[in-house]
Amino acid sequence: MELLKTFADEFVAITPGEGEFPASFQMGRADGPPAEQPVRTVKLAGPFHMAKYEVTQNLYEAVMGQNPSVWGGPRNSVEMVSWRDAMVFCRRATAMMRSAGLIEEDEVIRLPTEAEWEYCCRAGTKTVYSFGDAATKEGDNEAEHKASLLDPYGWHTGNAAGNDPPVGALKPNAWGLYDMHGYLWEYVADNWHRDFTGAPEDSSAWTDGGDRAPRVMRSGSWRDRYVSLTSTTRQSVPDHVKSDAIGFRCVRSAVGK
């Protein structure tokens, strides 16, 4: 139960339209690959809470009864889980936390929508990364995939070897969210679409295409070069795939929000 209490305390309140949180944002990247276009204005549907960290191995085991990870460490991010595993985790965590009085009966633990994820990764910025437009600086060795400006914020192939330190070892973005660039790819709630043509104008999940459609993952991972760790990078993934480079983080919100 202590792990669930810790989890409950490790959410950041996101309140679009108030203070530092814009009511809407430009999603996608005009000079990015086709999958990140067309750029569109997304209005956030309402407030929610985003987890500071990716789900850790000790938390996953407390909820699911097992830890499938390759790179062991209680506060390391859990990996070797599928999108469907992540959905089961969210349902079980919701039931357990309601029972313990850690969330309200009208609250739910769930995956973020793709729009919520990008909004939180950007943290109010319009740049390629949440810290600026460049990940490298003069003198970085391209052959070794060095990215000195990214290093303080994200684990990538230029500074990681898989068994990275626990979550939160690097700097957070401006909203206090850690590892949004790299460490592990992160599942979101949406089905995969080849681009944003016809996407919702609000921050709801884009789920047409059937229950067995490929899903979306964001963030990039420790296996990827810095160019795959931007705020807009997106990739498709079958819902049954498991990898030591994929994990997830959660949102807490009102039911139906």
N, C-alpha and C positions, 0 to 999 in steps of 0.2 A: 504493500500500500504506500510505503514511503516513496517508491519510485513514481507512482502515479501522482502523488502530491507534488513531487519535484517537477514532473511533466506539466502539471496544471499551472505551476508558477512560471514556467518558461515560455510563455506566450507574450507577444507584443500586440497591444491594442492598435488596430489600424482603423482610423476614423475618417474616411474620405470626405473632403469638403470642410474639414476642421484643421486649424493650425497648419502644420507642415505637410499635411496630407491633401494633395489636390483632389478635386472632385472627379476629374477625368485625366486621361493621359493619352499620348500618341503611342500606339502599340505597333511594333514591327520596325523595320529598318529599310529606308528607301534605297540605300546602296548595298543592301544585303542580298543574299540569294533569294530565288523566287519563293521559297517556303516562308520567308519573313515579310512578304508583300501581299497585297498593298498595305501601306501604312494607313491606319484608321484611328479615329478618336473613339476611345472606350470610356463610357461613364460607369463608375463603380456603383454596384447595386445597393451597397449599404456597408455598415461597419462589420468587421470581423477581427479575429485574433490570429496572427501568424506565429507558428512556432519559431523560436530563436534558432533552433538547431534541427538538423536531420534526426530522425528517430534513432536512438542509440540501441546498442545491442542488449544492454541490461533491461531497458524498457521493453523492447520487443519480446524478450524472453519472459518477462513478467506477465505480459498480456497473452502471448501465444504459446508459452510452455516450451519453446525451443529457440536456439540461436543458430541459424544456418550459415553464419558469416565465415569467410575464408580468413580474413584479417582480424584475429581476435583482439578484443579489448572492450571492457564493459561500457566505457563512454565513447568508444568509436562508433561511427555510423553503421547501422546494420546494412548488410548487402546480401546478395544471393536470395533476394525475394522478388517475386513477380508482382505485376500490377494487381492481380487478383489477391495475392497475399496481403498487399498493402490495404486493399479494400476490406478484407476480413479483419485486419488489425484495427482499422478505424471503427468498424461496427462493435468489436469486442471492447475496445477502449471506451467507446461511448457508454456501453452498458455498465461497465465496471465503475466508471467515474460518476455516472448518475447514481448508482447504488451507494457509492461512498460519499455522496454529497459534494463532489468536487466540481461538478458542472450542474447546471439547472436541467430540469426535465425537458425543457424546450430547447436545449442546446445539443449540438452534435459535434463529434470529432470526424473530420473528413479530409480528403485530399483537396488542395487548393485547385481552383480552376486555372486554366492557362493564363487568363487575363489577370487574375489575382496574383499569380506567381510573378509575371513580368512587372506588374505594378510594384510589387514589393522588392524585387531585385533592383529595379531602377532607383527606388527610394527617392523619388522626386526629380531625378536627373533625366536629361535628354541625350546623354552621351553613350558611346558604345559600351562602356563598362560603368558601373556605379561610381567609380572614382575618376573617370575621365575617358578620353577617346583612345589613348594609347596604353598598351600593356608592356611595351618594350622601350628601351632607351639606347642611346648610342653606346656601343661597347658590348651589348648583349650578344652572346654567341648563338646565332640562328641554328647552327648545326646541332647544338645541344638543347635547342628549344627554350633558351633562357628568356625570361620575361620579368625583369626586375621590378617594374611598376605593379605587376599583378601579384608578385610573390607575397606581399604582406596580407593579401585578401583571399587568395585561393590556391588550393593544391592542384597542380597540373603536371604534365609529363616532364616539365623542366625542373621541378623541385620536389617531386614526390616519388615514392617507390611502393605504393599500395598500403603498407601498414603505417598509415599516418597517425599523428597524435590524436587525442580525443577531440570531439567537436569543440569548437570555440577557441582553438589554439591560435588562430589568426585574427586579423581585425574584422569587425563587423562593418556592414554598410551604415549609412547615416541614420537608419531606423533601428539599429541594434540587432540586425539579422546576420547570422554567421554562415559562411560557406555557401553563399548564393552563387558565387563563381567557383565552380569546380568542386573538388573532393569526390562527390558522387553525382551522377545524373539523378534527377528527381522526377518521379512520376507526378503527373497532374491528372485531373478528372476527365479531361477532354478526349474525344476520339481524334485520331489523326486526320488532317486534311492537307492536301498538297500545298495550299496557300490560304490566305485569309479572305478570299473572295466568298461573300455570303456569310461571313462570320457574324455572330451576335454583336449588336452595338453596345450591349451592356457587358458586365463581367461574368455572366452566367456561363456554365460549361457548354461547349459545343459538342453534343453527344449524338447527333444523327449519324446514320451509317451502320447501325446494328450493334448488337451486344458483343459480337466477336470481331469488331473492327480493330485495327491497330490503335494503340494509345499514343499519347504524347509524353515525352520526357524533356526536361529542361536542365540547364546549368553547366553541362559538360562535366568531366571527371578527371581524376588523377591520371588516367590513361591518355588524355587528350592534350593537344597543343593549345596554346593560349587563344588562338583564333576561334576555337570552339567553346570558349567560356564567356562569350559576350552576354549582355542582358537579353538579347533577342534570339540567340541560338536555340533551335528546336530540332527534335529528331523523333522519328516514329519507332515504336517498339511493340511487338506482339504481346498480348496480355499474359502469356505464359512464360515468357523469357526470364531467366535469372542470370545475373552477372555480378562479379565482384566490383563492378564499376557503377552499379545502379542501386539507389536507395530511395528514400522519400522523406518528406516532412509533412506536418499536419496543420490544418486550420481548425479553430474552434469558432462556431457561429451558431446563430439561431437556426432552428430547423427550417429548411426551405430557403435559406439565405445563402 
